[in-house]
Amino acid sequence: MSFESEKHADDYWKENLRMMLTLLCIWFAVSFGAGILFVEELNAIRLGGFKLGFWFAQQGSIYVFLALIVVYVVKMNKLDRKYNVHEDHEEPDEFEEALEEEFTH
């Protein structure tokens, strides 16, 4: 990874850490809050025949965690492109042309 300047590197890591902390707080709130702290209140609601607090403790927090992974990947790709440190340096058209040239000769 090569940054254009030291300021770019600092800004990149600040945004990266801010995003990770935000996603970890969401994960904590869902897994600990919905699965443990507010389980009695959530159990008054039913989801598919199961109490919502039980569902969050057993399934919901896992689904939220998987969704957070997808959000992290998408946001990190955008962040990498913003600071020009993404891994695929070629444009898609150039990549396709390079593949065609490689395999047609």
Secondary structure, 3 states (H helix, E strand, C coil): CCCCCHHHHHHHHHHHHHHHHHHHHHHHHHHHHHHHHCHHHHCCCEECCEEHHHHHHHHHHHHHHHHHHHHHHHHHHHHHHHCCCCCCCCCHHHHHHHHHHHHHC
